[in-house]
Amino acid sequence: MKQYLLPENVNWYRANMHCHSNLSDGSLSPEQLKEAYKNHGYSILAITDHEVLFDHSDLNDRNFLTLTSSEYSINDGAPVFPAIDGVESPIWPRRKTIHMCIYSKDPHNTFQPAADEDSLAWLKSRYEGTLKVDGYHRVYTKESINEAIRRLNEAGFLVQYNHPNWSLNDREDYLNLEGIWSLEILNYATEILTGAEYCPYIYDDMLRNGMDIYCSMGDDNHNRGGSLEQSFGGSTMIGADELTYEKVIAAMEKGEFYCTSGRDDPPQIHALYVEDNVIKVDCSPAVAVFLNGYCRAFRRETGDGITHAEFPLDPNDVYFRITVRDARGNNAHTHAYKVKDYLK
């Protein structure tokens, strides 16, 4: 009997889970972002503008869906605000920060918990007094960060932890997070800038320390000067029966997605299932398929254009996850699955 880990008989929708428009420090309007991403084969876009939460459902159509979302920051010290290409942007030199994308389960919920007017310091001239916030003042302490996450979860948001390396975070920062839905294991824009924001190793560190979270990818595109260089490099593929807000959010909550890198034709995982205590993977042509686990389960299958791989379940291990790598070095990742849930 096959136990499917990724859903079968669903539609797969390509999503960018991290994106900025000219409503904060991006260069393109929400309408221009929709046009760019839809033309590149995307069906879902989370416009996660800094500290502001907007309902973009007016952009939706039968083939395109926006997620009501934002990016929160909790900073160790006050930022400075230089103008970059004429757009004022916050920078925290030599200071830590926690950035989190939040995704509302209700498309029309634009009330922002864990936020106050000070959060909008660099956007006050545009938005002071117009956004719905609960007055919570975030500070860079473990207790305050987790209180913010708790408030967000209780208010109906999924919370993603973003770009830990760009944020100058170490193990003490990310291992103390509570209530996180997913880790952004590729932030495409900061990977272009730093070469250090593809971080599945941080995902494994979190898993091995008992954190039960998913992994995702996003662009974090700002599109300075109208350039699309930062776009289309980090995608999350969401499996759902139909392209509706309810179905997509339900799939996100249940982990019915995987993530993949590459601007054009990124690697795909067509099926993932366990049969007779063997993990089986069907994928687009790859040069390697990897199995990573908690301890001993490190295996791979290699070849020229392989489209199927099999790995025995290790009863002595705790979790496993799959990576599919194509000939260009792009990677598709599943999140982690618990071995005990699939052993027979």
Phi, psi and omega in degrees: 000132180274132172252109184278128178270318168264141186295146175259161176057043174234171172270145178251122185247127179278130185232144165255117188267002186208113191203143181235138179247185178284005171282346169228253185246019173272168182261334184263150176285161174306322179295319178293324178294317177302313181300314182297312184286322178296319179293340180262011174095011178272149177246342186226137178221124172261110179271095191261061181297147184298122167064005177234142185236117183234147173271113181255026184295345175294342179274349186289147169216184187295343181243009183209137184226134173257147176257133177288113194204167181202169172241120178264148174229143174233115196248142174273085184104171184272138178281166167254162189231072176286156175271123178246116184054039177081000180248125179288127185226141179280141175226137179245080184294129177056028178231147177282156174210156170244122175248137181223128169274136179242139183235119183283135176286341177250118185299338184257007179274106179244017173282131185254104172285164178056044180211147173222179183296332178296334178299336185260023188310318185270000178236010187300323183298335180264325195233000184302127177081357183255344182260148182268108182232160183263359175086009180283129181263113182277137174227161186275076169226157179304316183294317182291320179299313181289331174294321177298315179297318179300314180299320180295315179299315182294332180274002174095036178240142165273138187241122179253135178268126189254154169021072184298328181287313176303327182279002179062029182276150174236186186300324180297329179286305190278335179284347178266359180287140179233139175084018179279135177280318187206155170255134174280100185275347168222121169251106192296318183296315182283337172295321176299318184285322191244337186070016187226022184242018166260106196227054174298337178295327176290323176301313179297322179298318179294317179297317183289347176256021170089007179277132184253088185222164176266179173228147184214173178225155176203168183272323189055039186282135175247339172056050180303133179065015180087000180292145176255019181302324183274004185257154168078012186263337181229112187241152171242124183262116187252128181263118182212156180296324182207162184272073174236156182301315182300314183292320182292315178297320178299319178295321177298316181297324184271358181077025181271065181199164168221172181234156187207146182252156180121134183287320183233132180050057177295156180300148184234147173253114185275328180203145175218118183208163175246130179222122181054045178062026176238128176279128182236136185233127169250135187210171171292162184308128186225160173263343178201145170234128186246144168247121175247143180224189182289319185227277190268349189276074173243109183219162177208154168239135182233160179170183180259098179077037179290145182234004179211140178216151180224142180219131176290141173294135178262110183294345179270358181262174185252314180217167171215155172214159186244140172234132175247124183244131179265180186292343179267002180086009175279152187229135169254133183238137164270165168282181183275145176238144181278127183303317185299337181284346187236355177286137176240000000 
